[in-house]
């Protein structure tokens, strides 16, 4: 029954994607981030929905003649550079061509759709809609997982949608941490009390689900997110008390088996999993140094024949670190471009609150910038222990904050002529007379 309902909904939405490409972008984001087709049974669960939506959206761009132009900023330019770098390192990869080009195909399509998304994020309403979609996509599993954790007393782990990038409990935990600041941004921008309290409840349940994942990396991420959220909060005393109360409540709720697992953080030398990760990181660094310009290509560290080139005794498997995974697979130039993408997003996020200071009509962008800073910290800390280097959800956050920066700059440029003084053409050397000083400021709200 679920697959019939889901298929009917998708068939009804696909024509809208053709008529309105931005609806197609939202639909693709829903499929890509949430993987709703993994929550159903039957033939529909295995159909290539993301590719179908991509095709409908691309057709819509031709029909509607949108977007009008490519949105050029540091994030989009670095995305283009990464596309070129990934193609080059794939062409020179050491591993199985079938595995390499299969991974390249998925990453390249995600980047291509991300560029289209960036081009269509042209105003506040579209940016806000995208943030809602992203919060719902991960928040669904946060609320579901939080209820699951509370009902079973935290005795079972929380996992993500099957056959997806975030199925693993550790990946799901980091995904939920990254989504928490987006929920808080929506809470700050929502006018209706019911919506605000609903988002608060979703955030609390998502926190319980994160802790209920039993991810040790997520616990470190929780601490980092709590610290940055407190630092970016408007009322630090009240905000700190609320954040601390929520975090302490979630931790004290968990059973002894959870406490025992978290305690292994202080005795990592005795933990086989932790020591294996250190060995994997060392091997990844050796692979990168053996081919510093091009790396080993996609899935290189996963393949026995590739790892044997530097250390026949080392394991060939997932690297469990976004930093070392990217470095081993693509070498130092691509690694720096990939890090630059995060730095570009962080620069926009840091600049937004300063740009909109004293402008209430643009305060939304300042809030978004502050929360994106938290998202970046959550990904950087949580991802340090995960193979999540090519997560398009995170890249979309960077595209969103870059788009918000562009919207704010356009609004400020529109205000500038209205506030500039005008000279009377017949007044000779008379003093300038300001015009439009009482004019209403342009608003993007």
C-alpha positions in Angstrom: 0.0 0.0 0.0 2.8 2.4 0.8 4.5 2.0 -2.6 1.2 2.7 -4.3 0.6 5.9 -2.3 4.2 7.0 -2.8 4.2 6.4 -6.5 0.9 8.3 -6.9 2.3 11.2 -5.0 5.5 11.2 -7.2 3.5 11.0 -10.4 1.4 14.0 -9.3 4.5 16.0 -8.4 6.7 15.3 -11.5 4.6 17.6 -13.8 5.1 20.4 -11.2 8.9 19.8 -11.5 8.6 20.4 -15.2 6.5 23.5 -14.8 8.4 25.0 -11.9 12.1 23.8 -11.8 12.5 25.0 -8.2 9.8 22.5 -7.2 11.9 19.9 -8.9 14.9 21.0 -6.9 12.9 20.6 -3.7 11.6 17.2 -4.7 15.1 16.0 -5.7 16.4 17.2 -2.3 13.6 15.3 -0.5 14.5 12.1 -2.4 18.2 12.5 -2.0 18.4 13.6 1.6 15.5 11.7 3.2 15.4 8.6 1.0 11.6 8.3 1.5 11.5 5.4 -1.0 13.5 3.3 1.4 10.6 3.5 3.9 8.2 1.7 1.6 8.1 -1.9 0.2 7.5 -3.2 -3.2 8.9 -2.4 -6.7 8.7 1.4 -6.1 11.4 1.2 -3.4 14.0 0.3 -6.0 13.1 2.7 -8.8 15.7 5.4 -9.6 13.6 8.3 -8.3 16.4 10.7 -8.0 17.3 10.2 -11.6 13.7 10.6 -12.7 13.3 13.8 -10.7 16.6 15.1 -12.2 15.3 14.5 -15.7 12.0 16.2 -15.0 13.8 19.2 -13.5 16.2 19.5 -16.4 13.3 19.4 -18.8 11.6 22.1 -16.7 14.7 24.3 -17.0 14.4 24.2 -20.8 10.6 24.7 -20.8 10.6 27.5 -18.2 13.9 28.9 -19.3 15.1 29.0 -15.7 17.7 29.7 -14.3 18.5 32.9 -16.2 22.2 32.8 -15.3 24.8 30.8 -13.5 25.3 32.0 -9.9 29.0 32.8 -9.6 30.4 32.8 -6.0 33.2 31.1 -4.1 31.1 28.0 -3.3 29.8 27.4 -6.9 33.2 28.0 -8.4 34.8 25.5 -6.0 32.1 23.0 -6.8 33.0 23.3 -10.5 36.7 22.9 -9.6 35.8 19.7 -7.6 33.9 18.3 -10.6 37.0 18.7 -12.7 39.3 17.4 -10.0 37.2 14.3 -9.4 37.1 13.6 -13.1 40.9 13.8 -13.4 41.6 11.6 -10.4 39.1 9.1 -11.6 40.7 8.9 -15.0 44.1 8.1 -13.3 42.7 6.0 -10.5 44.5 2.8 -9.4 41.4 0.8 -8.4 38.8 -1.1 -10.4 37.4 1.1 -13.1 33.9 -0.2 -12.6 34.0 0.8 -8.9 35.7 4.1 -9.6 33.4 5.4 -12.3 30.3 4.1 -10.5 31.2 6.4 -7.5 32.2 9.2 -9.9 28.8 9.0 -11.5 26.9 9.4 -8.3 29.1 12.3 -7.0 29.1 14.1 -10.3 25.3 14.0 -10.6 25.0 15.3 -7.1 27.3 18.2 -7.8 25.5 19.0 -11.1 22.2 19.1 -9.3 23.7 21.2 -6.5 24.9 23.8 -9.1 21.3 24.0 -10.4 20.0 24.3 -6.9 22.4 27.2 -6.2 21.3 29.0 -9.4 17.6 28.7 -8.4 18.1 30.0 -4.8 17.4 33.5 -5.8 15.4 35.0 -2.9 14.6 34.6 0.7 11.4 32.6 0.1 13.3 29.9 -1.9 16.1 29.8 0.6 13.6 29.4 3.5 11.8 26.6 1.6 15.0 24.8 1.0 16.0 25.0 4.7 12.5 23.6 5.6 13.0 20.7 3.2 16.4 19.9 4.6 15.2 20.1 8.2 12.2 17.9 7.5 14.3 15.3 5.5 16.6 14.6 8.5 14.2 15.8 11.2 11.8 13.0 10.3 14.4 10.4 11.4 15.3 12.6 14.4 11.7 12.6 15.7 11.2 9.0 14.8 14.5 8.0 16.4 13.9 10.1 19.5 10.5 8.5 20.1 12.1 5.1 19.6 14.9 5.9 22.1 12.4 7.2 24.7 10.0 4.2 24.4 12.7 1.5 24.6 14.7 3.2 27.3 17.7 3.8 25.1 18.5 0.1 24.9 18.6 -0.1 21.1 20.5 1.9 18.6 19.0 4.4 16.1 19.8 3.9 12.4 19.0 5.8 9.3 17.1 4.7 6.1 18.4 1.5 4.7 20.6 1.5 1.5 21.4 5.2 2.0 24.5 7.2 2.8 23.3 7.8 6.4 22.1 4.3 7.3 24.9 3.6 9.7 24.2 4.7 13.2 27.3 6.9 13.3 26.4 8.6 10.0 22.8 9.1 11.1 24.0 10.7 14.3 26.1 13.2 12.5 23.4 14.0 10.0 21.0 14.7 12.9 23.5 17.0 14.6 24.0 18.9 11.4 20.3 19.3 11.0 19.7 20.7 14.5 20.9 24.2 13.8 18.7 24.4 10.7 15.7 23.5 13.0 16.7 26.3 15.4 17.0 28.8 12.5 13.4 27.9 11.5 12.3 28.3 15.1 13.8 31.8 15.2 12.0 32.7 12.0 8.6 31.2 12.7 5.8 33.6 13.7 3.4 31.0 15.0 3.8 29.8 18.6 2.6 26.3 17.6 5.3 26.0 14.9 8.0 27.2 17.3 7.1 24.8 20.0 6.8 22.0 17.5 10.3 22.7 16.3 11.6 22.7 19.9 10.0 19.3 20.5 11.6 18.1 17.2 15.0 19.4 18.4 14.7 17.7 21.8 13.7 14.3 20.2 16.5 14.7 17.6 19.0 15.2 20.4 17.7 12.0 22.2 18.0 10.1 18.8 21.6 11.4 18.4 22.5 10.1 21.9 20.5 6.9 21.2 22.7 6.1 18.2 25.4 5.0 20.6 27.9 6.9 18.4 31.0 8.1 20.3 31.9 10.6 17.6 28.4 12.0 17.9 28.9 12.6 21.7 32.0 14.7 20.8 29.9 16.4 18.2 27.1 17.1 20.7 29.6 18.9 23.0 30.9 21.0 20.0 27.4 21.9 18.8 26.3 22.8 22.3 29.2 25.1 22.8 28.8 26.9 19.4 25.0 27.1 19.8 25.5 28.8 23.2 28.1 31.1 21.8 25.8 32.2 19.0 22.7 32.5 21.1 21.2 35.9 21.8 20.6 35.3 25.5 23.6 33.4 26.7 22.5 32.8 30.3 19.1 31.4 29.4 20.3 29.7 26.2 23.2 28.0 28.1 20.8 26.7 30.8 18.4 25.3 28.2 21.1 23.7 26.1 22.8 22.2 29.2 19.5 20.9 30.6 18.6 19.2 27.3 22.0 17.6 26.9 22.2 16.4 30.5 18.7 15.0 30.3 19.4 13.0 27.2 22.7 11.6 28.6 21.3 10.7 32.1 18.3 9.0 30.4 20.6 6.4 28.7 21.2 3.0 30.3 24.5 1.8 31.7 25.5 0.0 28.5 25.5 3.4 26.8 27.7 4.8 29.5 30.1 1.9 29.3 30.5 2.5 25.5 31.1 6.2 25.9 33.7 5.6 28.6 35.9 3.8 26.0 36.7 7.3 24.7 39.1 7.7 27.6 40.7 4.3 27.0 40.9 4.2 23.2 44.2 2.4 23.4 42.3 -0.7 24.6 39.5 -0.4 22.0 40.0 -2.4 18.9 37.7 -0.2 16.8 39.5 3.0 17.8 43.0 1.5 17.1 41.8 0.2 13.7 40.8 3.7 12.8 44.2 5.1 13.7 45.7 2.4 11.5 43.4 3.3 8.6 44.3 7.0 8.9 48.0 6.2 8.8 47.5 4.0 5.7 45.5 6.7 4.0 48.2 9.2 4.7 50.8 6.8 3.1 48.5 6.4 0.1 48.3 10.2 -0.3 52.0 10.6 0.0 52.6 7.9 -2.5 50.6 9.9 -5.1 50.3 13.4 -3.7 48.9 15.1 -6.8 46.2 12.6 -7.9 45.6 10.2 -5.0 44.4 6.6 -5.6 41.0 7.6 -7.0 37.5 6.8 -5.7 37.4 3.7 -3.4 41.1 3.3 -3.6 41.6 2.7 0.2 38.8 0.1 0.0 40.7 -2.1 -2.4 43.3 -4.7 -1.4 45.5 -4.3 -4.5 45.7 -0.5 -3.9 46.5 -0.7 -0.2 49.1 -3.4 -0.8 51.2 -0.8 -2.7 52.0 1.0 0.6 51.4 -1.5 3.3 50.4 -5.2 2.7 49.5 -5.7 6.4 47.1 -2.7 6.6 43.3 -3.2 6.3 41.6 -2.3 3.1 38.2 -0.8 4.1 36.3 2.4 4.8 38.7 5.1 6.1 36.3 6.5 8.8 37.4 10.1 8.4 36.3 12.7 5.9 39.8 14.3 5.9 41.8 11.2 5.4 39.3 9.7 2.9 39.4 12.7 0.6 43.2 12.9 0.9 43.9 9.3 0.1 41.4 9.1 -2.8 42.2 12.4 -4.5 45.6 13.8 -3.3 46.5 17.2 -1.9 45.3 19.6 -4.6 41.8 18.2 -4.6 41.9 18.0 -0.8 42.7 21.7 -0.6 39.8 22.5 -3.0 37.5 20.4 -0.9 38.6 22.1 2.3 38.3 25.5 0.6 34.6 24.8 -0.1 34.0 24.6 3.7 36.1 27.7 4.3 34.1 29.6 1.7 30.8 28.7 3.3 32.2 29.6 6.7 33.4 33.0 5.4 29.9 33.7 4.1 28.3 32.5 7.4 30.6 34.7 9.5 30.1 37.7 7.3 26.3 37.6 7.2 25.6 38.6 10.8 27.9 41.6 10.4 26.3 42.7 7.1 22.8 42.7 8.4 23.5 44.4 11.8 21.0 47.2 12.3 18.8 46.0 9.5 15.7 44.2 11.0 14.4 43.3 7.6 17.5 41.2 6.9 17.9 39.7 10.4 16.8 36.3 9.0 20.1 36.1 7.0 22.1 36.9 10.2 20.3 34.1 12.0 21.0 31.7 9.1 24.7 32.6 9.0 25.0 31.9 12.7 23.3 28.6 12.5 25.3 27.5 9.4 28.4 28.1 11.5 27.1 25.5 13.9 26.3 23.1 11.1 29.9 23.4 9.8 31.3 22.6 13.3 29.0 19.6 13.6 30.1 18.2 10.3 33.8 18.9 10.9 33.8 17.2 14.3 31.4 14.3 13.6 32.8 13.7 10.1 36.3 13.3 11.5 35.3 9.7 12.4 33.2 8.9 9.4 33.4 8.3 5.7 31.1 11.1 4.7 33.3 13.2 2.4 30.8 13.4 -0.4 27.6 14.2 1.5 25.5 16.5 -0.7 23.3 17.5 2.2 26.3 19.3 3.7 27.3 20.8 0.4 23.7 22.2 0.0 24.0 24.0 3.3 27.1 25.8 1.9 25.2 26.7 -1.3 22.3 28.0 0.8 24.5 30.3 2.9 26.3 31.6 -0.3 22.9 32.3 -1.8 21.7 34.1 1.3 24.9 36.2 1.1 24.1 37.1 -2.5 20.5 38.0 -1.6 21.7 40.3 1.2 24.2 42.1 -1.1 21.5 42.7 -3.7 19.3 44.2 -1.1 22.0 46.4 0.2 22.8 47.6 -3.3 19.2 48.5 -3.8 19.2 50.6 -0.6 22.4 52.5 -1.5 20.9 54.7 -4.3 17.9 55.7 -2.1 20.2 56.9 0.7 22.8 58.7 -1.5 22.6 62.5 -1.8 21.5 64.0 -5.1 22.7 67.4 -6.5 20.4 70.0 -7.8 21.4 70.5 -11.4 20.7 74.3 -11.3 22.1 74.9 -7.9 25.7 75.4 -9.0 27.9 75.1 -5.9 24.9 74.9 -3.6 24.9 72.2 -0.9 23.6 68.8 -1.9 20.0 68.0 -1.0 19.4 64.5 0.1 16.4 62.7 -1.5 14.7 59.6 -0.6 15.9 59.9 3.0 12.4 59.0 4.2 11.9 56.3 1.6 11.0 52.9 2.8 13.9 50.4 2.6 13.8 47.7 0.1 12.9 44.4 1.8 13.5 40.8 0.8 11.1 39.5 3.3 
